[in-house]
């Protein structure tokens, strides 16, 4: 099973098929856990990030993650995971076409 913690846009069918192919598994073995990241820029950022980390930590183990779009949120989550000695692979999405859809750019 390939468990993906997605903190960005929900994966399209096309992206899930790409992940299955790139990770050497079948589509039925790709499991997406969606954890949307939307920070209130007028709120307590540190608390929101700490809460986000707790939510991410509750999903361990997972094989890959799709990082949130906000760079500092992504950096915080990555740093926190590293400090906990957990290092999942990362799926990088890119937007293509009109209407916009997201496909896999790379698995890192």
N, C-alpha and C positions, 0 to 999 in steps of 0.2 A: 504494500500500500504506500502511496505517495501522499502524505498529509501536507497541505499547503496552508499556511497562515497568511491570509490576504488582508492587508491593511490599506488597500487602494480600491480601484474599480473592480467590480465582480468580473471574474474571468469569462471570456466568451467561450463558446463550444470549440471554436478554432484554437484558442490559446490552450485549452485543456487537452486537445488532441496533440498539440505541439509538445506540451509538457510530458504527456504519456510517451510519445515517440522519443524525445530527447533523454528521458530518464529510463527508457527500456522497460516500460510496463504497459499495461492495457488501460484504456480510458476508464473502465469500471473501477480501477484501482487508484484513480486520482480523486482525492477528497479535499474539498476546499472549505476552510473555516474562514468566514468573513468577519473581520473585526475592523469596521470603518474607523478612521481616525479623522476627527474634526475637532480642532482645538478652538476654544473660545478665546480669542486674542485679547479680550477685555477681562478675562478671568485669571485665576492663579495658574500660570503655565506650569510651574514646578509640580504642583499637586496633580494637574491633569496628566503630566508625563509620568509621574510616579504611579498613578492609577492605571495608565496605559501599560506600563511595564508589568504590573501585577496581572492584568488581563492576559498579556502575552505569555507570561511565566506559567499561567494556569493551563495553557495549551501545550506545553512541552511534554513529550517530544513531538517535533514536527520536522519534516525533511527539508522544506523550503519555506521562504517567506517572500511576500511581495511587500516592499517597504511603503510607508506612507509617502504622500507627495511632498509634504513639508520637510525640507532637508534637515532642520534641527530636530524634528521629531524622530526622523529616521536615524540620525546620528545618536540620539539619546538611547533609543531602543537597541541599536547595535552595540553601543558601549555597555549598556546594562547586561545584555546577553553575554558579551565577552567576559565581563567581570564574573558572571556566574558559570564560566567555562562551558557554555553551550554555544555551538557554532553551526547553525543551519546554513544550507546553501541559499542563495538569493535569486529570485526570478525578477528580471528587469523587463518591464512592459514598455511598448512604444505605441503611440497613436498613429493610425494610418487611415487614409481614405475619408470620403465624405458620403454618408454620415460617418463621423469618427467612431472607430472601433479600436480595441486594444489587443495587440498580438504580442507574442513573446519575442523580445529582442535578443535575450541571452539568459542562460542559466549560469550563475557565477558560484 
